[in-house]
Amino acid sequence: MFVAMHTQELLMSEKGRILAVIEPDNHPYGVVSRAVWLAKLTDCTLELLLCDPDIGALQHGFFVSNEARDIGEKIRAVQKEMIDELATEARDEGIEVTTDVLEERPIADAVLQRAMDMNPRYVLKGTEYHSVAERSIFVDTDWQLIRTCPFPLWLVKPHEMRDNPVIMAAVDPVHSHDKPAALDQIIIDSAKAIADPSDGEIHLLHVYQRIAGVGREATKTFKPIKLPIDELSKKIQTEHREKLDALAKANDIDAEHTHQLPGSARELLPTFSRSYKTDLVVLGSLARWGLKRMVLGSTAEKVLDHLPCDILIVRVQY
């Protein structure tokens, strides 16, 4: 059983708000530039939320020295100047802007609380390469937001967004791994919400697992199993293609913009993105709870560091 989480209602609302998370060391000017572009495109107001918990650590606590507090005040003054400058640039573009500062840890929890308070149409945040350690224990703010943010999460990479963007919608029309059918429609609707007003271009991409992998596993058993690999592979390819074409037709997406590739999503999504020079990849994520959330990763988590462009993650609760 699943429940659609915010996405469709937010996309249909007449006037929305965008929450842009600003981190001083995570290309803040690029994030604001993207937020302004998106706010103008979708007729939204904008909140710039400056997040730097290190300032709070320098100024609060029993063992904090006066010198540390002075350093914290100086850094805070510089950051206020920066957030004011960013807000002015956005207002000069005709965007209604508010600003706020968060110094709490962990950042993900503070951002989520702010998002729940304001019910944004999008949450924007800059993202950079994550170390192997960060990826293995999922402690980074990006990972936490991917797994817990109930609002459309737009992760901004340091690249230029074209006015008429090329958008890849990554779908799974056969609903493998128990994914609900509604997720594909949310992905496509989210891509159209950007492509339609910007005269952008949507590509539908479905990556499916090769049957050859199953055959290799079968030969490793105590009693090797002989499988009709070629026959099974063709059957799976045909079944997947029929469902993908039906999904594309239902959403008026041209056949030349509908793609099916066998292999690993982690490898093929970045390759496809580079080949077609995509500006944005729209991915779906399941809002799992409890143990499922701890042990099951998402495609978004696997490809985040490998995609050269922005990523928009939409979700359903599952």
C-alpha positions in Angstrom: 0.0 0.0 0.0 1.3 3.5 -0.8 0.4 7.1 -0.4 1.4 9.9 -2.8 3.5 12.4 -0.8 2.8 16.1 -1.5 4.2 16.0 -5.1 1.1 16.1 -7.2 -0.7 18.5 -4.9 2.3 20.8 -4.9 2.6 20.8 -8.6 -1.0 21.6 -9.1 -1.1 24.6 -6.7 -1.4 28.0 -8.2 1.2 29.8 -6.0 4.0 27.9 -4.3 7.1 28.5 -2.3 10.6 27.3 -2.9 13.0 26.6 0.0 16.6 27.1 -1.0 19.2 25.7 1.4 22.3 27.9 1.4 25.6 26.5 2.6 28.6 28.9 2.5 30.9 26.1 1.3 28.6 24.5 -1.2 28.4 26.8 -4.3 25.7 29.1 -2.7 25.6 31.5 -5.7 24.9 28.6 -8.0 22.1 27.4 -5.8 20.4 30.8 -5.7 20.8 31.3 -9.4 19.0 28.0 -10.0 16.3 28.8 -7.3 15.7 32.2 -9.0 15.3 30.5 -12.4 12.9 27.9 -11.0 10.9 30.5 -9.1 10.4 32.6 -12.2 9.5 29.5 -14.2 6.9 28.2 -11.7 5.7 31.6 -10.3 6.9 30.8 -6.8 8.2 32.9 -3.9 11.6 32.0 -2.5 13.1 31.5 1.0 16.8 31.5 1.4 17.8 29.4 4.4 21.4 29.8 5.4 22.7 26.7 7.2 25.9 26.8 9.2 25.9 24.9 12.5 29.5 25.6 13.1 28.6 29.2 14.1 26.3 28.0 16.8 29.1 25.7 18.2 31.4 28.7 18.4 28.9 30.8 20.4 27.0 28.5 22.6 28.1 26.1 25.3 29.7 26.2 28.7 33.3 25.7 27.5 33.2 28.3 24.6 35.8 31.0 25.1 35.2 34.7 24.6 37.6 34.6 21.7 35.6 31.8 20.0 32.4 33.9 20.5 34.1 36.9 18.8 35.2 34.7 15.9 31.6 33.4 15.6 30.2 37.0 15.6 32.6 38.0 12.8 31.7 35.0 10.7 28.0 35.6 11.3 28.4 39.2 10.1 30.1 38.0 6.9 27.4 35.4 6.3 24.6 38.0 6.9 26.2 40.2 4.3 26.3 37.2 1.9 22.7 36.2 2.4 21.6 39.8 2.0 23.5 40.1 -1.2 22.0 36.8 -2.5 18.5 38.0 -1.6 19.0 41.3 -3.3 20.1 39.6 -6.5 16.9 37.5 -6.4 14.7 40.5 -5.7 16.3 42.3 -8.6 14.9 39.5 -10.8 11.4 40.2 -9.5 11.2 37.4 -7.0 9.6 37.8 -3.6 12.3 36.6 -1.1 12.6 36.0 2.6 15.7 34.9 4.5 16.4 32.9 7.6 19.4 31.4 9.3 19.8 27.9 10.9 22.6 27.0 13.2 21.2 23.7 14.5 22.7 20.2 14.1 22.1 18.0 12.2 21.4 20.1 9.2 19.0 17.6 7.6 16.7 17.6 10.6 16.6 21.4 10.8 15.9 21.7 7.1 13.1 19.1 7.3 11.5 20.9 10.2 11.6 24.2 8.2 10.2 22.5 5.2 7.3 21.0 7.1 6.5 24.4 8.5 6.4 26.1 5.1 5.2 23.3 2.8 7.4 24.2 -0.2 6.8 23.1 -3.8 10.6 22.4 -4.0 13.5 22.1 -1.6 16.7 23.1 -3.4 20.2 22.3 -2.1 23.7 22.3 -3.5 25.5 19.0 -3.8 29.1 18.0 -4.3 31.1 14.7 -4.5 30.8 12.6 -1.4 33.7 10.5 0.0 33.5 6.7 0.2 33.1 7.0 4.0 30.1 9.3 3.6 28.5 7.1 1.1 29.0 3.9 3.2 27.4 5.2 6.4 24.9 7.7 4.9 25.6 10.4 7.4 25.8 13.3 4.9 23.0 15.8 4.8 22.3 14.9 1.1 21.7 11.2 1.9 19.5 12.1 4.9 17.3 14.4 2.8 17.1 11.9 -0.1 15.7 9.3 2.4 13.5 11.5 4.5 12.4 14.7 2.6 8.7 14.3 1.7 8.9 17.3 -0.7 10.4 17.3 -4.2 14.2 17.6 -3.6 16.2 19.4 -6.2 20.0 18.8 -5.8 22.0 21.4 -7.7 25.3 20.5 -9.3 27.8 23.2 -10.3 26.8 23.5 -13.9 24.8 25.9 -16.1 21.1 25.2 -16.6 19.9 26.1 -20.1 16.7 28.1 -20.5 15.2 25.3 -22.5 16.5 22.3 -20.5 16.9 18.7 -21.6 15.2 16.6 -18.9 15.5 12.8 -18.4 12.7 11.1 -16.6 13.9 7.7 -15.3 11.0 5.3 -15.0 10.3 1.7 -14.2 7.1 0.7 -16.0 7.3 -2.9 -14.9 7.4 -1.8 -11.2 10.3 -4.0 -10.1 11.3 -4.1 -6.4 7.6 -3.5 -5.6 7.6 0.0 -6.8 4.1 1.4 -7.1 2.8 2.4 -10.6 1.9 5.9 -9.3 5.6 6.7 -8.9 6.2 6.7 -12.7 3.4 9.2 -13.3 4.7 11.5 -10.5 8.1 11.4 -12.2 6.7 12.3 -15.6 4.4 15.0 -14.2 7.3 16.5 -12.3 9.4 16.5 -15.5 6.6 18.2 -17.4 6.1 20.8 -14.7 9.6 22.0 -15.7 9.7 21.2 -19.4 6.3 22.7 -20.4 6.8 26.3 -19.2 10.4 26.3 -20.3 9.8 24.7 -23.7 12.2 22.0 -22.6 12.7 18.5 -24.0 11.8 15.3 -22.1 13.4 12.0 -22.6 11.9 8.9 -21.0 14.5 6.3 -19.9 14.0 2.8 -18.6 16.9 0.7 -17.6 16.3 -3.0 -16.9 18.5 -5.8 -15.5 20.0 -8.2 -18.1 18.8 -11.8 -17.8 22.4 -12.9 -18.4 23.1 -12.1 -14.7 20.4 -14.6 -13.7 22.1 -17.2 -15.9 25.4 -16.7 -14.3 24.0 -17.2 -10.8 22.2 -20.4 -12.0 25.5 -21.9 -13.1 26.9 -21.3 -9.6 24.4 -23.6 -7.9 25.3 -27.1 -6.7 23.4 -28.6 -9.6 23.9 -26.1 -12.5 20.6 -25.1 -14.1 20.4 -24.7 -17.9 18.3 -21.7 -18.8 17.1 -20.6 -22.3 18.9 -17.3 -21.8 18.3 -15.9 -25.3 14.6 -16.7 -25.3 14.1 -15.3 -21.8 16.1 -12.2 -22.6 14.0 -11.4 -25.7 10.8 -12.0 -23.8 11.8 -9.7 -21.0 13.0 -7.0 -23.5 9.7 -7.2 -25.4 7.6 -7.0 -22.2 9.5 -4.1 -20.8 9.3 -2.2 -24.2 5.6 -2.7 -24.5 5.0 -1.2 -21.1 7.4 1.6 -21.6 5.8 2.5 -25.0 2.3 2.5 -23.4 3.6 4.8 -20.6 5.1 7.2 -23.2 1.9 7.2 -25.3 -0.3 7.9 -22.3 1.9 11.0 -21.6 2.3 12.2 -25.3 6.1 11.5 -25.3 7.5 10.9 -28.8 9.0 7.5 -29.6 12.3 9.1 -30.5 12.4 10.4 -26.9 11.6 7.0 -25.4 14.6 4.9 -24.5 15.2 1.4 -23.1 18.6 0.1 -22.1 19.7 -3.2 -20.5 22.2 -3.0 -17.7 22.9 -1.2 -14.5 21.1 2.1 -13.7 24.1 3.3 -11.8 26.3 3.0 -14.9 23.8 3.8 -17.6 22.0 6.9 -16.2 25.2 9.0 -16.0 26.3 7.7 -19.5 22.9 8.6 -21.0 22.9 12.0 -19.3 26.3 12.9 -20.8 25.4 11.6 -24.2 22.2 13.6 -24.4 23.6 16.6 -22.4 20.8 16.6 -19.9 20.3 19.5 -17.6 18.1 17.6 -15.1 17.4 14.0 -14.2 14.1 13.2 -12.5 14.2 10.1 -10.2 11.7 8.5 -8.0 12.3 7.4 -4.4 10.2 5.3 -2.0 9.6 6.8 1.4 10.3 3.6 3.3 10.1 3.4 7.1 12.0 1.5 9.8 14.3 -1.3 8.7 13.5 -1.0 5.0 14.8 2.6 5.0 18.0 1.5 6.7 18.9 -1.4 4.5 17.4 -0.5 1.1 19.2 2.1 -1.0 17.6 4.0 -3.9 18.7 4.7 -7.4 19.1 8.4 -6.5 21.7 7.4 -3.8 23.6 5.2 -6.2 23.9 7.8 -9.0 24.1 11.1 -7.1 27.9 11.4 -7.4 28.0 10.1 -10.9 25.5 12.3 -12.7 26.9 15.5 -14.3 23.7 17.5 -14.0 21.0 18.5 -11.4 18.8 15.8 -9.9 15.1 16.1 -8.9 13.9 13.4 -6.5 10.2 12.8 -6.1 8.6 10.2 -3.9 5.7 8.2 -2.6 5.4 6.8 0.9 5.7 3.0 0.9 
